[in-house]
């Protein structure tokens, strides 16, 4: 199969390696001339995937025209670039072929989910969201990984499942696009909070509570936005949350650790040196919680730490001293 991958960062390169090693012909696009030159010269991403060879079957180029021959397009650019890149791809993408997105986040200006953005820019192509516990550093090295392919088109989701699934990369299909996207986007916010907890060295109990109550908040917003509650107990919900809150591969957790150790949010992001999706996702989540009238105390306190310079210790104190609640979400909702 001819696959075009748009975005040559860590995940784009990891997908290119995986696809080429499984017999696909791969076109890997980036809009950066220096990146094209470095990847073609070294045949590896020395900064993000050192020691992992990019196979000869991967064509690395600035040229978008090979999209016209593609049978599947994979979008592997950050969330803020999804609209621009989708717009560029739309003119050359063959009608009807699936466009699968591995980015996790929101469009910053509109707070829209990425599937909505892609469908606006590429209405002739069914959109598939790929999400779940899947660090690029491990996908590129062939570590066993399991994810979800979510789409409003079952045929498109199953086609992606058929073509990308390997003995080391297992894919489940799902029709809850909203739930899968929200799980992938909002776990980055909770990972920032968990990283702050780690940076403050306040212990495993607190971190476990942040993760557990965090997925509750994510599900609460998700249901209000039309998602299925059970999605958040799956790979794109609790699965992705666990890996992002516990792994040092996670840029969001690393940024949170730096904040807990005393850096400002902007200083922490600069120290990570790469896109920290959870920063923008926190603002989007806070705005959505207000729009839908959903109580999200962890999201609220994380927003105040990141955007209002609230002391993280004060944020934890305020979370711990909230009014008493029943743990059952149904009883909590009925008692409001």
N, C-alpha and C positions, 0 to 999 in steps of 0.2 A: 504493500500500500504506500502511496505517496502522501507524506504527512508534512505540513508546514507548521513550524513552531515559531511563534512571534514573541521574541524576548529571549536574550541569551545570558540572563543572569544565572544564579545557581539552579533554580528549578527548571528553567528552559534548557540548560545544558544537561541536567540530570535526565529529563524526559527524552532529549535527543539521543543520549547514550543508551537509555533503556530501549527506545524504539528501534534504533539501528541494530542493537545487539539481538533484536528479535525479528530481524529480516525486513524491516521497513526502510524505504528510501526517505531520507529526512532533509528538509530544507529548514535551516535555522537562521532566522532573520534578527538583526539588530540595527538600530539607526545610528550606531556609534562606529565610525571608521577605525578609531584606535582599538576598539573591542574586536572588530572583525580581524584586523591585522594580528592582534595578540593571539586570538583563538586559532587562527589558521597557522600561525607560526609555531605555537606551542602544542596545539591539539589537546589542550586541557585548560580548564579555568583555574589558573594557578592560585587565585585568592580564595575562591569559594569551594572548589573541588580539586584540591591539589593531589596529583598522583593518579587521577582517574582519566584515562585516555578517551578522547572523542574519536569514534571510529571513522574510517575513511568515507563511509557511506553518508556521513553528515556534511552537507554543503552549507558553509557559513558565509553569509553575504548581506550586503546592504540592499539587495535587489528584492522587491516584493513580487515581481512578475511570476515566479514559480508557483505562487498561490493559485494561479489560473489552472494548474494541473493537479492541485491537491484534491485528495479524497477525504481529508480530515484536517481541520485547523485547530491548533492548541494555542490559546492565549496565555502567555506566561510573563506578562508585564505587571508592574504594580497597579493597584486599584486606581490611582489617580490618572493613569495613562490608558485605561481601558477604552474610554470613549474615543480618544484620538486614534488609537491603533485600530479599533474596530471600524472606524470611519474610513481609514486608509485601506483596510482589507476588503471592505464591502464591494468596491468597484471591480475587484478582480476575482473574488471568491466565486466558484461555481455554485449556482443556485441549488439548494437542497442538501448540500453537504453539512454535517454537524460542525459547530464551533464550540470547542470545549475550553472552559476557563479554569485555571488553577489559582488565580488571585483570590484573596480573602479580604473583604473590606466593603466600603461604601464609596460611591462617588462623593467626593468631599463637599462640593457646592450644593448638591441637591439631596443628599442623604439617601439616594436611590441604591437599591441592591444592584449588583453587577449584571445579573441576568437581564434586568429591565433595561439597563444601558445598552447591552449588546443587542438585545432584540429591537431596540429603537434604531440602532445604526446598521444592523444586518438583518432586516426583516425577512429576507429570502432564505435564511439559514437557521435551522433549529439550534437552540443553545443548550449546552450541557454544562453543569457545574460539577467539577471534580474537587472533593473535599474529604478531609479526614486526617488522622495522624500520619503525616508524611513529610518529614524533613528532607530537603533536597540532598543534604549531605549523606543521607542513608539510601535514598532512592537511587542516586547516581552510583553508589557502590553495590547495588544489588542486595541490600538488606531486605528481608521479608517485610512487606508493607501491605496494608489493606485500607481501601478508601471507598467512597460512595460516588456514583455517577447519577446526578439528579437532573431531571429534565421534564418539561411539560410534554415532550414527545417520547413515548416509551421506545419507539423504534430507534430514535437517535441515541438514547441512553444505552440501549442494548447493543447498538453498533459499536459505540465506544467501548463498552464492556468486552465485546468479542475481539476487537482489534488490539486493545491495550493490555488486556489481562494476560499474565504470564504466571509460571509457577512461583515467582517471587513478588508478584504485584497483583493482588486479588482485588476485584472490584464488585461491589454490590450496586444494584440499581435502586432508585428511589424516585418517587414522583412529587415529594415535598420540597420544591425548589426553595421556597421562602425559609423553611426550617433549616435546611442544609446550609444555605448561605448565612443565615443569622448565627448559627452555631460556629461557623468558620470565622466570621468577622468579630463576634463579641468575645470569643475565647481569648483573643489578643488583649482585650481590656482586662479581663480577669488575670491573665498572665502577667501583665504589668503590675497589678495589685499584689499578686503572689511574689513577684520579684522584689517589690518594695518590702514585703514581709521578710523575705530572705535577707535583704540588705540591712534591715533593722535587727536581724537575728532574734526575732521574737518566738521562734520555735515552730515545730511541726504541727502542733495543735491548731495554731492560728492559720497556718497555710492550708491545712485540710478544711477548716471551716470556710475560708475564702473560696476555695474551689467548689465545695458542696453548695454553699449558699449562692455562689456565683452562677452555677448552672441553673439553679432555681430562678434567678432573676432573668437569665437569658430565655428560659422557657416561658416565663411569664410574659415577656414582651413578644416572644414568638407567637404564642397563642393569640394575643391581642391583634397581631398582624396577619392572622390567618394560617399559621403553621400548625402542624400536628405535634402534640406534646410528646409523643413517643419518639419523635425524631431526635430529641435532645438527650435521650438515653442511648443513642447509637454512636457510630463512628464519628460523624460530623459534629456531634455534641460533646458528650462526656469523653469520648475517645480522643478527640483533638484537644480538648481542654487539658486532659491529663498530660499529654506529651508536651504541650506548650508551657505548662506551668512548672514542669519538672526538669526539662532538658536545657543544657547550656547551648544547644543549637538555636534556641529560641531568642531572637533579637529582642522580643518584647520582655521576656523575663530578664535578660541581661540589662536592658534599659532600666527596668524596675529596680534591680539590685543597686545600680548606680544612684538612683534617686533615694533609695533607702539609706545609702551610705552618705548622702548629703548633697549630691549634685542637683541642680535644677533639671526640669524635664528637658529643656533645650540642650543643656550641657551633656546630659545622659545620652540623648539621641546622637549628638555629635561624636561622643566617645564610641558608641556602637559603630558609627561610620556607614550605616546602610539604612534603608527604609525601615522604619518601625511602624507597621500598620496600625498598631493599637493606639497610637497617639491620636490620629485622626478619627479612628473608630470610637474612641471615648467621647469625643465631641458629638459625633453622629448619634451614638447611643443615648447620650444625655438629652439631645434634642428630640429624638424619637420617643423617649420615655415621657417627656412632657407632652408631645403631640398626642400620644395614645393614652395618657393619664395612667401610666403604669409606675408603681413604686419600685425603684431600683436603687437601694441605698449604697451598695458597693460601687455601682456605676457612678452615682452622684458624688461619693467621696473621692473616687479616683479622678473624676473631672475636676474637683476642687483642688486636688493636689497638683494636677498637670497644668491647669489653666488659670488657677487663682492663687498658686503658690502656698496652699495650705500645708502646714506641717503634717507629714504623714503620721506622726504620733498622735496628733489631735484628731486626725481622721479615724484612726483605730479606736480611740477613746469614744468618739461620737457613735461609731458603729456598735460598740459594745454596750452603750448606754441607751440604746433605742428602747421604745416601749415594748413590753412583753407581747409575744405572738405565739400562736399555735403553729407547730411545724407543718401540719397538713395544709397544703396550699388550698384545698377545697374549703376547709373550715375557715382559713384566713380570709378567703375571698367572700364567703358568706357573712363573715362578721364585720365587714367594712361598713 
